Amino acid sequence: MAREGGGGDAFGIGGLEALMVLIAIGAYVMYEVTGSLDTTADSYAENAIENVEDKGASVWSLAAILGIVIVAALIIGIVIRSLSGGR
């Protein structure tokens, strides 16, 4: 979403910062909630919590890659715009 005067880049970077903050908050909340649940050792509940934490670790690491993809898209957009004469 390009704006007059190149504001689209700032908009994209601001969105990226918001995404990274939301990923960090989501990971923090998930681990705080699962860590505060009191269960007995080797119970079904303990196994379920461990599964959620394992799957969550995969999700959060993949979500961080999303930030890298957005940065790459912003850089490619800037390069293409500069090569096309800023149109």
N, C-alpha and C positions, 0 to 999 in steps of 0.2 A: 504494500500500500504506500505508494510514493506521494509525498506532499510537495508543495511549492518550496523551492529553495533547498532541496535535499533533506528535508525533515524525516523522510522515510527511513533513513539510516538510523537516526536517533530513536525513532519509534520502534524499529526492529531490535535495537540494542536494549532499549528499556523493556521490551517484551521478553527478551532473553534473560535479563537480570531477574525479572519477576518469575520466570519459569524456574530458574536455578534456586531462588529462595523458596518457592513452593515445593520443589523436590526435597530440599533440605528439611523443611518443616514437616512434610509428609513422612520422611524417614524417621525423624525424631519422634513424632507422635506414635508411629507404629511400634517402634522399639520401647517407648515409654509405656504404652498400653500393654504390650505383651510381657514386658518385664515386671509389671506390677501385678499380674495375675498370679494368685497363690494356688499352687497345685501340689499334689503329692508326686514323689519321684516315680518314674516308670508307669504313669497312668495314661489313659487315653488323652486326657486334657493336656498333659505335658508333651506328649507326642504331637498333638495338633498344634500347640504353640510353637514347637520347634519347626514343624513343617511350614507354618506361616512365616516365621522369621527367615527360613532358608529361601522360600519363594520370594519374600519381600526383598532380600538381599539381591536376588537376580533382577527384580524389577527396578530397584533403585540404581543399580549399576547400568542397566540398559537405558534408563531415563536420562542419565548423565550424558550418554552418547547422543541423545536428542539435542542437547545444547551444542555439541560439537557440530552436528549437521546444520543447525541454524546458523552458527557462525560461518561455516563454509558457504552456505547459501548467500549470506550477506556479503561476503568477500567476492564471490562470483558475480553478484549483482553490481557491486561497485566497479569491478574490472570491466564488465560488459558495458556499463554506462559510460565509463571513461573512454573505452575504445570506440563507442558509437558517437562520440562528440558531446556527451552530456544530455542527449535528448530524452 
